């Protein structure tokens, strides 16, 4: 047990030594700064003249079309950068009060701080307080690292002094508060406010500011979701006491904040629109590289429409029980504005937690949903909706003998009825006439770019034997809605850098003519006229809306895939129903499984859009040879 007298002598000696050391240290720095700049020691110091240009790793923030944050992408450090004017004085002073009370007055390092730390350490007979200023900590964290040596401490002090000549106090405290860790992968005070309290910095209470400042001494120990929350709240009161003593808050504020209940946000991350944001994430990686996306602090404004996304999810959920009762366990939906190419809704599956596979981006056979491409080529080659086509099953080569869904040969029928009623034999007869290669090329031009020229699809291509993505099929039908003009579907409106400068603007999309207007208009005429499909689908079916719309269904062999894709001039939507593992469903065709979902989504979504009529087609057969196909 140390006697009081002995303890007093030790304390006095220690303080005197520290004073002498501090004076010597201050003198050393003054002398060192006066040394010829060619000195090896000084010239070996890092150049901080361009410190303002140094960027911190920052999360990329993803927003919906209304500017609401829906996702964030980051690497090891989750950080939202805050500008100086975003950080209130109350927040800055909470950190200054507990971390560096002389911050606003010193020149980079503080002799009083060193003495106070020494006194506290001697009194406690252990190291409980450091003497580094906020500026020194910034230098250590940004430039020098954590190596513990006298040489590093000297460099730290010199660079801190220099840094104060380069940056203002406000710039230093802002840089510091953006850089520090708040536990886990949470970096920067703005991030901590968002994660722990779900607030902007300007909305934090006095007590909440004190909590954030309290974390910094030991972020792992005082992590709000760890076992030491009570100790964190006790240290919060210490911060408040310091703020009161240093005049940053009044007694009334102190009394209230000391007893203020602190409510931490639930530590649970819920992803909004998960299939869409993961698609966006991969698109960003592809365009800008993973490193820039995870650490570059981009602001990504996407095209997703929360209201239409809600309609999409509700439309699928409404029909889940029916689908499950017929051994169909999944569904997907993509909707877009054909006039801008903006993707408005994307549901890649019924439950993201159950399956993260985005079926909207998976390759499935489209069945009869492919047929409009075949007839589009026929119309461009001189045929027309009133051209007669022979619908009689036969061997089209190599033993390929297609059958109609109803098992009936319909003989001579007009193309408008063959397409409207989705007769299989007529489509095969037509692709045989116009050429598989021509149809394959047209499909690729319209958006099915994955189709392989080396693969021999044969005439079965007319019935959707090639595997395609739902997203790409929506692209194809968007071309029809645009009368042959292709605007690439896009999930982005604009992308900004950390400074708020636009680096990519997608609001002026390029248009490419990939089909003849009259041919596309003729397809629209056929698919929007219920008379053309009544023989098979009946007069009352889910392809008819309260506003003019064109639509086509598709069903693959053994009912493995069911599709409906339809559109108006200002909205296109595709729906797929099936099983991820390609198991057959219980006789669910496109008209029964996908069409009801499509119908409900379109009706809800079109309520807020002006009614637009399709242009009427006057396409006639080119000449006598184009009056029939056989």
Buried (B, 14 or more C-beta within 10 A) or exposed (E): EEEEEEBEEEBEEBBEEBBEEBEEBBEBBEEBEEEEEEEEEBEEBEEBEEBEEEEBBBBBBBBBBEEEEBBBBBBEBBBBBBEBEBBBEBBBBBBBBBBBBBBEEBEBBBBEBBBBBBBBBBEEEEEEEBBBBBBBBBBBBBBBEEEEEEEBBBBBBBBBBBBBEEBEBBBBBBBBBBBBBBBBBBBBBBBBBBBBBEBEBEEBBBBBBBBBBBBBBBBEBBBBEBEBBEBBBEBBBBBBBBBBEBEBBEEEBBEBBBEBEBEBBEEEEEEBBBBBBBBBBEBBBEEBEEEBBBBBBBBBBBBBBBBBBEBBBEBBEEBBEBBEEBBBBBBBBBBBBBBBBBBBBBBBBBEBEEBEBBBBBBEBBBBBBBBBBBBBBBBBBBBBBBBBBBBEBEEBEEEEEBEBBEEEBBEEBBBBBBBBBBBBBBBBBBBBBBEBEBBBBBBBBBBBEEBEEEEEBBBBBBBBBBBBBBBBBBBBBBBBBBBBBBBEBBBBBBBBBBEEEEEBEBEEBEEEEBBBBBBBBBBBBBBBBBEBBBBBBEEEBBBBBEBBBBBBBBBBEEBBBBBBBBBBBBBBBBBBBBBBEEEBBEEBBBBBBBBBBBBBBBBBBBEEEEEBEBBEBEBBBBEEEBBBBE
